[in-house]
Amino acid sequence: MIRTHAIRKAHENIDKTLKAAEVILTQFDASRQAEAKILKGPHEDLESYLEAINQLRSNIRFFSGNKGFKSSDAVINNANTLLTKAISKLEDEFKQLLALYSKPVEPDRLFECLPESMRPSSESPGNQFSGKNHHHEHQNGTSEIGGFKHLTLIPPRILPLLHDLALQMVQAGNQQQLLRIYRDTRSSVLEESLRKLGVEKLSKEDVQRMQWEVLEAKIGNWIHFMRIAVKVLFVGERRVCDQIFEGFDTLLDQCFAECTTGSVSMLLSFGDAIARSKRSPEKLFVLLDMYEIMRELHSEVEGVFGGKACNEIRESTFGLTKRLAQTAQETFGDFEEAVEKDATKTAVLDGTVHPLTSYVINYVKFLFDYQTTLKQLFQEFESSGETNSQLANVTMRIMQALQTNLDGKSKQYRDPALTHLFLMNNIHYMVRSVRRSEAKDLLGDDWVQRHRRVVQQHANQYKRNGWSKILQCLSTQGLTSSGGGGSAVPGEGGSGSGASRGLIKDRFKTFNAQFEDLHQKQSQWTVPDTELRESLRLAVAEVLLPAYRSFIKRFGPLVESGKNPQKYIRYSAEDLERMLGEFFEGKTFNEPRR
């Protein structure tokens, strides 16, 4: 019995040893097969290559756990050496594969991802963004978010391969090499895509030297570039990163941050150069446009550039938003001051609306296109939340500054009548423009009514200063007193008026000369508003024509009974009325006097 038991035990031991030997031999065999695959390289059959690497790792684990086997150390060393070579080849494969499918994106492909209304017009010079475009919508199966289509930067079939390669490199502890390869390849591609689009890295000095029209066009394009970069290009890059580095979040954020930093900096540098360049009133609206796009992209920036690694990018982006707001607000202050102190000596000789008035009013009208943006901008600096009244205060201050300046400009006229005509024209223009725009709701009816009264006051002052002297010629004052000197005609009192013919003749001569002078001068003056022009002519006619008719009726017979009556009674009331219809037409100064 004992002998049988011993024999059975021996058989069991032999079986165990044979099984162990078989396992070891299998491992050797697998190791040789893995080695053969690895020596062939990953290019032909990447899947088998990755299986071979996993086999090698399995072998290393097996022999590390069977240290009793005398060749264990040699096998482990050999497998480790082979594994290092394999990972190095994988690294090269990752690099080549990424480079092969990383090509700068042509502008047209970026434009195709935009909603139809945002694409550049094919007719505009240099593919500038100007309103509705004429591209056709490409139905290529790409999904669309809020009108923006997904941009495919790397073919979807390649991404799982890149992911598998990245996974092996991370497992081998080669994260830094992986990060470097990804950053170097993708960052240059993104930057080149932006350059092709038209993005330039400009300094404050470059901006300063540019003509305003050129700069304005560049700013308009930059606004579109920002939208395309954030909503299309960077979103596309984020999706690539998410798929390649799925499962290792820290590395994902780090790779995305490092490959986009240069591109973001390229874009922001231009915005920053504008925000820091010399302030001027015309820049306010482009600053507001730029501020608007930065606000619009705020949530996307937070979403796409989430994570700790992108902190700096987010901060520099939001920093630019703040700087644009600051510069816009300072430009506001400058504008108010510039309006009040505008010293342009170009007097408008005809008393019409001054270029400064139309410029300021257009400026204010434009402000109302930006109401929402301005309220947002005021909130950047104010905690009170009273943004509506702030906008009203700013507008009122600008209007007041304009009036102060116009008062100063009106003093350039030697003729007081023209002073009042000038102020009447300009304040009327302000009132009419406010009544027809959204500014009315903000400034209120009270402002409108107050300034309408000011217009009427200037119209009355114009009449008083321009016509009181000529109306004196038609008064009876000084005509009915006795003693006409040498001009009197004895015994001819003329309709019992007691006036001398000589005095009457003088009055008619004076009236004619004064009216002709007024006609010659004031036909050159301008009242651009048709309604105001007509009402002013009517107001003059209402005082002048009845006085003239009355004077002719009373004293005309005295002159008509003498020699050459037409020399004195040169105009009928109808002639005067017709000539009044030529006043304020802005006829040129070199026209011959009639």
BABADO-299717 format. One record per residue: residue in one letter; x, y, z of N, C-alpha, C in turn. Coordinates in steps of 0.1 Angstrom, whole numbers, plus 2048, in hexadecimal, padded with zeros to 3 digits. Example, Ala and Ser with C-alpha at 12.3 -4.5 7.8 and 13.67 -1.06 7.14 Angstrom:
REM BABADO-299717
a8847C784E87B7D384E8847DF84Es8807EA8478897F584788180084F
***
This chain:
REM BABADO-299717
m8087F480080080080080980D800i81380C80981C81880A82281A7FCr82780F7F682E8107E98258167DFt8188117DE80E8167D480C8257D6h80B8297E38098377E68158407E1a82183B7E382D8427DF82E8437D0i82A8387C982A8387BA8208437B5r8148437BC80A84C7B780E85B7BAk81585D7C581A86A7C882486E7BEa82D8657BA8388687B183286C7A3h8278647A082086779381A875793e81487879E80E8867A081889179Fn82488F7A582F8997A483489A796i83588E78F83A88F781830897779d82289477B81889B7748198AA776k81A8AE78381C8BC7878278C3780t8338BC78183F8C177B83D8C376Cl8378B87658358B975782B8C5753k8208C675C8178D175A81E8DF75Ba8268E076682E8EC7688378EF75Da83E8E57588478E674D83F8EB740e8338E573F82B8E87338278F7734v8238FC74081F90A74182B91373Ei83790F743843917741846917732l84590B72C84890A71D83E912715t83191271A82791A71382B929714q83092D72083493B72284093E719f84993571885593770F850939700d8479306FD8429306EF83B93D6ECa8329416F682B94E6F483495A6F3s83F9586FB8499636FC8509646EEr8539586E885A9586DB85195E6D0q84495A6D183A95F6C783996E6C8a8389736D58379816D88439896D2e84F9826D585C9896D085B98A6C1a85797F6BA85797F6AB84E98B6A6k84298C6AD8399976A983F9A56ABi8459A66B784B9B36BA8569B76B1l85E9AD6AD8699B06A48649B4696k8589AF6938529B368684E9C2686g84B9C76928479D56938379D7693p8329E26978249E469981D9E768Ch8249EB68281E9F26768159E966Ee8199DC66C8109D36648039CF66Bd8059CB6787F99C667F7FA9CB68Dl7F49D668F7F59DD69C7EE9D56A7e7E39CF6A47DB9C76AD7E49BC6B3s7EA9B46AA7F39A96AF7FE9AE6B7y8049B96B380F9BF6BA80B9C36C8l7FF9C86CA7FB9CC6D77F89BF6E0e7F39B56D97F19A86E07FE9A36E5a8099A46DC81699F6DF81C9A66ECi8199B36EC81E9BB6F88179B6705n80A9B47048029AF70F8089A1713q80B99970A81198C70C81E98D714l82799670F83499971683299C724r8289A57268259AA73482199E73Ds81999573781498973E81F980741n82997F73883597673A83D97B745i83F98974584798F75084198C75Dr83398D75E82C98B76B82E97C76Ff82D97376582E96476883C96176Df84696576685496176A858968777s85297477985597B78684F974792g84496C78F83E96479A84495679An84D952791854945791863947792k86794E79C87695179D87E94479Fg8789397A387F92C7A5885927798f87E92A78E88392578189092C77Dk89B92477A8A892B77A8AA93576Fs8A29337648A393D75989A94975As89294A76588995476788E962765d89996576B89F97376A8A397675Ca8A996D7558AD96F7478A197273Fv89696A74188A96B73988497973Ci88397D74987D98A74D885995746n89299574789B99F7418999A1732n89899572C89699571D88999B71Aa87E99772187199C71F8709AB721n8779B072C8769BE72F87D9C6724t8899C171F8909C87148879C9708l8809BE7058789BD6FA86C9C66FBl8679C770785B9D070A85F9DF708t86B9E270D8709F070B8709F46FCk8769EA6F48779EC6E68699ED6E0a8609E56E48529E46DF84B9F26E2i84C9F76EE846A046F184CA0F6E9s859A0E6E7860A196DF85AA196D1k858A0C6CB853A0B6BE844A106BEl83DA0D6C982FA126CA82FA216CAe838A276D183AA366D283BA3C6C4d844A356BC847A396AE83AA386A6e833A2D6A8827A2A6A181CA356A4f81BA386B1811A426B5815A506AFk822A536AF826A5F6A9823A6069Aq826A55693824A55684815A55681l80EA4D6887FFA4D6867F9A5A688l7FDA616947F7A6E6977FBA7868Da808A7868980DA8267F806A80671l804A7366D7FEA706617F0A7565Fy7E8A7566A7DAA7A66A7D9A88670s7E3A8E6737E3A9C6787E6AA666Dk7DCAAB6677DFAB565C7D7AC2660p7DEACD65D7D6ADA65F7C9ADA658v7BFAE065F7B1AE06597B0AEC650e7ABAEA6447A9AF563A79DAFD63Ep79EB0B63C793B13640785B0F63Cd784B0A630777B0662B771AFB633r779AF2638774AE764176FAED64El775AF7653771AFE65F764B0565Df763B0C651757B1464E74BB0B64Ce74DAFE647742AF564573CAF1653c743AF365E73EAEF66B736AFA671l736B0666B72EB11670720B1166Bp717B17673709B1966E70AB21662e700B1F659700B2664B702B3564Cs6FBB3B6566FCB4A657709B4F65Bm712B4766171FB4C66672AB4A65Cr728B43651733B40647736B4D640p743B4E63C747B59634741B59626s73FB6562173AB67614744B6360As741B5B60074BB575F574FB635EDe746B6E5ED74AB795E4752B835ECs753B825F975AB8D600769B8B5FEp771B965FE780B955FC786B8D607g78FB85604797B7D60E78FB75617n783B7061177AB67619776B6E626q774B7B626770B82632762B7E636f75FB7F643752B7B648749B87646s73FB8663D737B9263B729B8D638g721B8B643713B88641711B7A63Bk706B79634701B6C62F70BB67625n70EB5A625717B5561B710B4D611h717B48607711B415FC716B335FBh71CB2E60671FB20606713B17607h713B0B602708B0260570BAFA611e700AF6618701AEE624706AE0620h710ADB626715ACE62370FAC462Bq707ABB626701AB062D70AAA462Dn714AA463671DA9963671CA90642g710A9064870EA87653714A8C660t71AA98660720A9C66D715AA2676s717A9F68370DAA468C70EAB268Fe704AB9693704AC76956FFACB6A2i706AD56A9702ADA6B6700AE96B5g6F3AED6B76F0AFB6B66F5B016A9g6F3AF969E6F7AFE691706AFC68Ef70EAF869871CAF569571EAE6693k725AE3689727AD4686734AD068Ch735AC368F741ABD69474CABD689l758AC068D764AC068476BAB3687t76DAAB67D775A9E67F784AA167Cl78CAA168679AAA56857A3A98681i79FA8D6877A6A8068579BA76681p79DA6E677792A6467378EA5B67Fp781A5968177DA5168D783A4368Er786A3D68378BA2F68379AA2F689i7A1A3B6887AFA3B68D7AFA3D69Cl7A5A446A17A5A486B07A7A3C6B9p7A0A306B77A1A256C07B0A206C0l7B6A206B47C4A1B6B37CDA246BCl7CBA316BA7D3A3B6C17D1A396D0h7C4A366D47C1A346E27C9A286E7d7C9A1D6E07CFA106E47DEA136E6l7E4A1A6DC7F3A1D6DD7F6A266E9a7EDA306EB7EFA396F77EEA31704l7E4A277057E2A1F7117EFA17714q7F5A1170A802A0970C80DA12711m80EA1E70B818A2870F816A2C71Ev80AA2E722807A3273080AA27739q806A1A735809A0F73D818A0C73Fa820A1173582EA0F735835A1B73Dg82CA24741832A30749838A3B740n834A3A73383AA44729830A50727q82AA55731820A5F730826A6C72Bq832A7072F838A7C72B83BA7C71Cq840A71717843A70709836A71701l82CA6B70681FA6B6FF819A7A6FEl81BA8170A816A8F70A81EA97700r82BA95700834A9D6F7830A9B6E9i82FA8E6E582CA8B6D781EA916D3y814A8F6DB807A956D8807AA46D7r80EAAA6E180EAB96E1816ABE6D5d821AB96D2829ABE6C6822ABC6B9t81BAB16B8814AAE6AB808AB76A9r7FFAB66B47F2ABD6B27F3ACC6B3s7FCAD16BC7FCAE06BE800AE76B1s80AAE26AA80EAE869D803AE7693v7FCADC6937F1ADB6897E5AE568Cl7E2AE76997D8AF069D7DCAFF699e7E8B0269C7EDB0F6997EDB1268Ae7F1B086827F2B096747E3B0B66Es7DAB046747CCB056707C7B13672l7CBB1967D7C7B276807CDB31677r7DAB2E6747E1B3766A7DAB3765Dk7D7B2B6587D0B2964B7C3B3164Bl7BCB316577AFB386587B1B47657g7BDB4C65B7C0B5A65B7C4B60668v7C6B586727C9B5D67F7D8B6267Fe7DAB6E6847E8B736857EBB77693k7F8B756977FCB796A4802B886A3l7FAB916A77FEB9F6A6800BA66B3s80ABAF6B380DBB66C0805BC36C0k806BCA6CC7FFBD76CE805BE16C4e812BE06C1819BE96B8813BE76A9d812BDA6A680DBD66987FFBDC697v7F7BDB6A17E9BE06A07E9BEF69Fq7F2BF56A77F3C046A77F6C0A699r7FEC02691802C086847F8C06679m7EEBFE67C7E4BFA6717DAC0566Fq7D6C076627CBC1065F7BEC0A665w7B5C146697A9C0F6707A1C06668e79FC0865B797BFF65379CBF1652v7AABF06517B0BE36517AEBDC65Fl7B0BE46697AFBDE6777A1BD9679e797BE2675789BDE677785BD1671a78ABCF664788BC365D78EBB7664k79ABB966A7A1BAE67179ABAA67Ei794BB568478DBB2691780BAA68Eg779BAE68376DBA767F770B9867Cn77CB9567577FB88672783B8067Fw78BB8768878FB81695783B7C69Di778B8369D76DB7F6A4768B7269Fh768B70692764B6468C76EB5968Ff77BB5C68E785B53691784B4D69Fm781B566A977FB516B7774B476B7r768B4A6B175DB416B1760B346ABi767B3469F76BB28698775B206A0a77FB276A6789B1F6AE783B186BAv77BB206C2775B1A6CE76AB106CBk761B136C2755B0B6C1757B006B7v761B016AE764AF66A4771AEF6A6l77CAF76A5789AF16A678DAEB6B3f78CAF36BE790AEE6CB786AE36D0v779AE46CC76FADA6D0773ACD6C9g777ACE6BD77CAC26B5788ABC6BBe792AC46C079EABF6C679BAB86D3r791ABE6DA78EAB96E7788AAA6E6r780AA96DB77AA9C6D8785A916D5v78FA966CD79AA8D6CA7A2A886D7c7A5A926DF7ABA906EC7A3A866F5d796A896F678DA816FE78EA726FAq78FA706ED78EA626E879CA5B6E9i7A7A626E67B4A5C6E77B8A596F5f7B5A636FE7BAA6270C7AEA5D716e7A4A57710799A5371979EA49724g79AA4D73079FA4473B7AAA4A743f7B2A5473E7BCA5B7467BAA6A745d7B1A6E74E7ACA7C74D7B7A8774Ft7C0A857587CAA8F75B7D3A9174Fl7D7A867487DFA8773C7D7A8D731l7CAA8A7307C1A907267C1A9F727d7BEAA47337BEAB37357CBAB9732q7D6AB37367E3AB87347E6AB9725c7E3AAE71E7E6AAE70F7DEAB8708f7D1ABA70C7C9AC37057CEAD2708a7D1AD47147D6AE17187E3AE5710e7ECADB7107F9ADE70A7F8AE06FAc7EFAD86F47EEAD96E67E6AE56E1t7DEAEB6EA7D6AF76E67DCB046EBt7E5B046F47EAB116FA7EFB1A6EFg7F7B156E67FDB1E6DB7F2B246D3s7E8B1D6CF7DDB216C77D5B2C6CEv7D2B296DB7CAB336E37D1B406E4s7DEB3F6E67E7B4B6E87E7B536DBm7E8B4C6CF7E7B526C27DBB5B6C1l7CFB556C57C2B5C6C37C1B686CDl7C5B656DA7C3B6F6E47CDB7B6E2s7D9B796DC7E3B836DA7DDB8F6D2f7D5B8C6C87CFB976C07C5B9F6C8g7BCB976CF7B2B9E6D87B9BA76E2d7C4BA26E87CBBA96F27D2BB56EDa7D7BB46E07DDBC06DA7D3BCB6D8i7C7BC76D47BCBD16D27B9BD76DFa7B7BCF6E97B3BD46F77BDBDD6FDr7CABDB6F97D4BE46FF7D9BEF6F6s7D4BEF6E97D8BFA6E07D2C076E4k7D6C116DD7D1C1F6E07C2C206DEr7BBC266E87ADC266E87A8C316DEs79DC2F6D7797C396CF788C366CEp780C416CC771C3E6CC76CC346C3e772C336B676CC296AD76FC1B6B1k779C196BA77CC0C6BF772C066C8l769C0F6CE760C0A6D8757BFE6D3f752C006C7748BF56C274FBE86BFv75CBE96BA763BDD6B7767BD66C4l76ABDF6CE76DBD96DC761BD26E1l755BD86DF749BD26E4746BC56DCd749BC56CF747BB86C7750BAD6CDm75DBB16D0767BA86D4763BA36E2y75EBAC6EB75ABA86F874EB9F6F7e745BA26ED739B996EB73CB8B6E8i746B896DF74AB7B6DA750B746E6m758B7B6EE75FB756F9754B70704r74AB7970673FB7570F738B69709e735B696FC72EB5E6F6735B516F7l742B516F774AB456F774DB40705h749B4870F74DB4671D74AB37722s73DB3371F73AB26724741B1B71Ce743B1D70F74AB13707759B1270Cv75FB1D70F76DB1D71476DB15721e764B1772A763B10737762B01734g759AFD72A757AEF727762AE8720v767AEE716772AE870E77FAE8715f782AF371C78EAF472478CAF2733g784AE8736782AE474478FADD749g78FADB75679AAD475C7A6ADD761k7ADAD976A7B8AE17717C3AE5767a7C6ADC75D7D1ADE7547CEAEA74Bc7C1AED7497BDAF87407BBB05748n7BEB067557BCB1275D7C1B1E756e7CDB1E7527D4B2974C7CDB2E73Fi7C9B257377C2B2872B7B5B3072Er7ADB2A7387A1B3073B7A3B3E741e7ADB3F7497B0B4C7507B4B57745s7BCB5373C7C1B5D7327B5B61729t7ACB577267A0B5A71E797B64725f794B6173278BB69739791B7773Dg79FB7673E7A6B837407A5B8C734l7A5B877287A3B8F71C795B9571Ct78BB8D72077DB9272177CB9F72Ak783B9D736783BA874078ABB573Ar796BB273379DBBD72E795BC5723l78EBBD71B786BC471077BBCC716a775BC772176BBCE728770BDB72Eq77CBDA734783BE673A786BF0730t78CBEC72478FBF671A783BFC714a778BF471276CBF970D766C04716q767C01723761C0B72D76AC1872De777C1672C780C2272C77DC2A71Ft77BC23714778C2A70776BC32708f762C2D70F755C34712758C41718g760C41723764C4D72A76BC57721d774C5171977CC5A70F772C60706f768C5970175FC5E6F7758C6A6FCe752C6970874BC7470F753C8070Fe760C7E714769C8A71576DC8F708a76FC876FE773C8B6F0767C936EAv75BC8F6ED74FC966E774FCA46EDe751CA56FA750CB270175BCBB6FCk767CB56FA773CBE6F7776CBF6E8d76DCB86DF770CB86D1773CC76CCa77FCC96C7782CD76C3783CD96B4t77DCD06AC77ECD169E779CDF69Ak781CE669277ECF468E775CF4682t772CE967C76ACE967075CCEE674a75ACFB67274DD01675744CFD669v737CF966C72ECF7660728D0565Dl72DD0A65172AD1864E71BD1A64Cd714D0F648705D116456FDD0E651g703D0B65D6FBD096696F4CFC66At6F8CF36626F1CE66616F5CDD66Dv6F1CD066D6F5CC6677704CC4676h70BCC668171ACC568171ECB6680p729CB367972DCA567872FC9E686l733CA6690734CA069D727C9B6A2t71CCA36A070FC9F6A570BC9269Fs70CC91691707C8468B710C7968Fy71DC7C691726C71696722C6C6A3v720C756AD71CC726BA70FC6A6BBi705C6F6B36F8C696B36F9C5B6AEn700C596A3702C4C69D708C436A7y712C486AE719C416B970FC3C6C3v707C456C86FDC426D26F3C386CDk6EFC396C06E6C2F6BB6ECC216BBf6F9C216B7700C156B7701C0E6C5l702C176CF703C126DC6F6C096E0f6EBC0D6DA6DFC066DD6DEBF86D6d6E6BF66CC6E7BE96C66EEBE06CFy6F6BE66D96FEBDE6E26F8BDE6F0q6EBBE16F26E6BE36FF6E9BD7708t6E7BCB7036E9BBF70C6F7BBE710t700BC070670EBBF708713BC9712l70EBD6711712BE071A70DBDE728k701BD87296FCBD5737705BCB73Dq709BC1735713BB673A720BBD73El724BC6735731BCD738731BD5745f726BDC747724BE4753725BDB75Fq71FBCF75E71FBC576972DBC176De736BC1763744BBD76674ABC6771f745BD277174BBDC77B742BE1786e735BDE78472BBE278E724BD7794s721BD87A171ABCD7A870BBD17AAs708BDE7A76FABE37AA6F0BDD7A1g6F4BD97956EABD378C6E1BDD785e6E3BEA7876DBBF47816E1BF8773t6E2BEE76A6E8BF075E6E0BF9754n6D3BF97556CBC0174D6CDC1074Fs6CDC1475C6CFC2275F6DDC2675Cq6E7C1D75D6F4C2075A6F6C2474Bl6EFC1C7426EFC1F7346E9C2C731a6DEC2F7386D7C3C7376E0C4773Bn6E7C457466F0C5074B6FBC53741v701C4873C70CC4A732707C51726t6FBC4D7216F5C537156F2C62717m6ECC657236E9C737266F6C7B727r700C7672D70CC7D72F713C80721i712C76718717C7870A70FC83703m702C837056F9C8D6FE6FCC9B704q6FEC9C711701CA871870FCAE713a718CA5712726CA870D725CAE6FFl71CCA86F771ACAD6E9714CBB6E9q70ACBD6F1704CCA6F270ECD56F7t716CD1700720CDB705729CDF6FAn72DCD56F2737CD86E7730CE06DDl723CDD6D971CCE56CF71ACF36D3d718CF56E0717D036E5723D0B6E2g72FD046E473CD0A6E273DD0D6D3k73AD036CA73BD056BC732D106B6s726D126BC71DD1C6B7722D2A6B9k72CD2C6C2731D396C473BD3D6B9q73ED346B0747D386A573FD4169Ay732D4169B72AD49691729D57695r72CD6068B72BD6F68F71CD7368Fd714D6C687705D6F6866FED68691p6F8D6E69B6F0D676A56E5D5F6A0a6DFD636956D4D5B68F6D9D4D68Bl6E5D4D6856EBD416806EFD3868Ct6F3D3E6976F7D376A46EBD2F6A8h6DFD356A86D3D2F6AD6CED246A3l6CFD276966CBD1E68C6D4D1168Df6E1D1368F6EAD076916E6CFF69Dl6E3D056A86DFCFE6B46D2CF76B2m6C9CFE6AC6BCCF86A96BDCEC6A1n6C5CED6966C7CE168D6CDCD5694n6D7CD869C6DECCD6A36D6CC66AEi6CFCCE6B66C8CC86C16BBCC16BBh6B6CC76B16AACC06AA6AFCB36A5y6BACB269F6C0CA569A6C1C9B6A5m6C6CA06B16C7C976BD6BAC926C1v6B0C9B6C26A3C976C769CC8D6BDr69DC916B0696C886A669DC7A6A6s6AAC7A6A76B1C6D6A76ADC646B4v6ADC6B6BF6A9C646CC69BC5F6CBr692C676C6684C636C5682C576BCr68BC556B2689C4A6A8691C3E6ACs698C3F6B76A0C336BB69DC2E6C9e6A4C236CD6A1C1D6DA6A6C266E5a6ADC316E26B2C3A6EC6A7C416F3k69BC426EC690C496F168BC426FEd68BC356FE687C2D70A690C30716l69DC317136A7C3371D6A7C41722l6A7C4B7196A9C5971D69BC5E722g690C5971D683C5C72267DC6871Bd66FC6971C668C7471666BC8171Bd66FC82728673C8E72E67EC95727w688C8D724694C9271C690C9770Fv688C8F708683C936FA67CCA06FBq672CA270466ACAE705672CBA709r67CCB8712684CC371668DCC870Ah692CBF70269ACC36F7692CC86EBr685CC46EA67DCCA6E067ACD96E3r679CDC6F0677CEA6F4683CF26F0v68FCEC6F269CCF36EF69CCF66E0v698CEC6D8698CEF6C968FCFB6C6q683CFB6CC67AD066CA67FD136CEq686D136DA68CD1F6DF697D256D5h69FD1C6CF6A9D206C56A2D256B8a697D1F6B5690D246A968AD326ABn685D346B7680D426BB68BD4C6BBq696D486C06A2D516C16A7D546B3y6A7D4A6AA6ABD4C69C6A2D57696k695D5669868BD5F69268ED6D698r690D6E6A5692D7B6AB69ED826A6n6A9D7A6A66B6D806A16B7D82692g6B1D7968B6B2D7A67C6A8D84676w69CD8667C692D8D67568DD9A67Cs691D9C68968CDA869068FDB5689k69CDB66846A0DC267D698DC6671i696DBB66968EDBE65C680DC165Fl67ADBB66A66CDBD66E66BDCC672q675DD2678675DE067C672DE9670c678DE5664676DED658667DEE655l65FDE4659651DE3655648DE9660s64EDEE66A646DF4675643E03672t639E08678635E1667563DE2067Dq645E1A68764CE22690656E2B688g655E3868B65FE4268565AE47678l64EE4267364AE4666663FE51667t637E5167162CE5B672630E68679s63DE6967E641E76684643E80679s641E8C67D643E97673651E9A670g654EA0665662EA4662669E9965Bg669E9864E670E8D64767DE92641g681E9E64568DEA463F68CEA6630g697EA5629697EA761B68FE9D613s68CE91619685E87611676E89612a671E9261A663E9461B65DE9B60Ev651E9760B64AE9D5FF63FEA6604p640EB3604637EBC60A629EBA604g61FEBA60D611EB960960DEAB605e616EA1606612E94602613E8A60Eg609E8B616609E82622606E7461Fg601E706135FFE6260F5F5E5B618s5E8E5B6145DEE5461B5DCE5862Ag5E0E6462C5DEE6963A5E7E62644s5F2E5D63F5FBE55648604E5F64Fg606E6A64A60FE7365061EE7064Ea620E6564662EE61643633E68637s640E6B636646E7162B64AE66621r649E6961464CE6060965BE5C60Ag663E6660E672E6360F675E58619l66EE59625671E4F62F66CE4262Bi660E4162465AE3561F664E2E615k669E3760C672E3160267EE2B609d684E3261368FE2D61A68CE20621r680E1F62667CE1362D67CE07623f676E0A617675DFF60D683DFB609k68CE05607699E026026A1DF960Dt69FDFE6196A6DF66246A0DE8625f693DE762468DDD9625692DD1619n692DD660D697DCE6026A6DC9604a6AEDD36086BCDCF60A6BEDC4614q6B6DC761F6B7DBD62A6B2DAF626f6A6DAF61F6A0DA261C6AAD9B612e6AFDA36086B8D9C5FE6C5D97605d6C9D9E60F6D5D996176D1D8C61El6C6D8D6256C1D8162C6BFD75623h6B9D786176B6D6D60D6C4D67608q6CDD706056DAD6B6006E1D6360Ak6E1D686176E8D616216E1D54625q6D4D556286CDD4A62E6C9D3F624s6CAD426176C8D3760E6D4D2E60Eq6DFD336136EBD2B6156EBD23622w6E3D2762B6E2D206386DAD13635t6DBD0A63E6D4CFD63C6CCCF9648v6C0CF56466B8CED6506B5CE0649p6BCCD564D6BBCC96456AECC1647d6A7CC465369BCBC65568FCC464Et688CBD64567ECC363C673CC9645e66ECC264F663CC7657668CD465Fl674CD3664679CDF66C67BCEB663r680CE8657683CF364D675CFA649e66BCF264665ECF7642658CFF64Es659CFA65A653D0166565AD0E668l667D0E66666FD1B66866BD2565Er66AD21651666D2A646658D30649l650D2764E642D2B650641D3565Ca64AD3266664AD3B67264FD4966Ev659D4A66565DD57660653D5D657a64CD5564E642D5B645636D6064De633D5A658627D5E660629D6C667v636D6F669638D7D66F63CD87664l643D8265A648D8C64F63DD90646l636D8664062CD89635621D92639p61AD8F64560FD99649615DA764Ba621DA8651626DB5654629DBC647y62EDB563D632DBA630625DBF628r61BDB662860EDB9622608DC6628s608DC7635603DD263C60ADDF638f618DDE638620DE963561DDEE627i61CDE561D61ADE960F60CDEF60Ek602DE96155F5DEE6145F4DFC619r5FCDFF6245FBE0C62A603E16623f610E1261F619E1C61A61CE1B60Bg618E1060661BE0D5F7616E185EEp609E1D5F0604E275E760CE345E6l613E375F261BE435F2627E425E9v62DE365E7638E345DF633E325D0e628E2A5CF623E275C161FE345BAs61BE3E5C1617E4A5BA623E535B5g62FE4F5BA63BE565B6642E505AAk64FE545A7657E4F59C65CE415A0n65EE38596665E2B597660E235A4p654E215A564FE1A5B2656E0C5B3q658E055A865EDF75A866DDF75AEk673E035AE680E045B467FE025C3y674E065C9672E055D766ADF95DBi65EDF75D5656DEB5D865BDE05CEr666DD95D266CDD05C9665DC25C9y65FDBF5D5659DB15D664BDB25DAs643DA95D5636DA75DA637D9D5E6a62CD9C5ED62CD925F962ED845F3e629D815E762AD745E1639D715DEd640D7C5D964ED7B5D6656D775E3l653D7E5EE65AD7B5FA657D6D5FFe64BD685FD647D5B60164FD505F9r650D535EC658D4A5E3666D4A5E7m66CD555EA67AD565EE67DD505FCl673D51605674D4A612676D3B610g66FD36605670D2860267ED245FDe687D2D5FB695D2A5F769ED2B603f699D2F60F6A1D3061B6A5D22620f6B1D216266B6D1562D6B8D09623e6BBD0C6176BDD0160D6CCCFE60Bg6D4D066126E3D036116E9D05603k6E4D105FD6EAD125EF6F9D165F1t701D135E770FD155E8713D245E9f71ED265F0722D345F4726D3C5E8n72AD365DD72FD3E5D2724D415C7e717D3E5CB70CD415C270BD505C0p709D555B4707D635B26FBD685BAr6FCD745BF6F1D7A5C66E6D7F5BCr6DAD7C5BF6CFD805B56CBD8E5B8
***
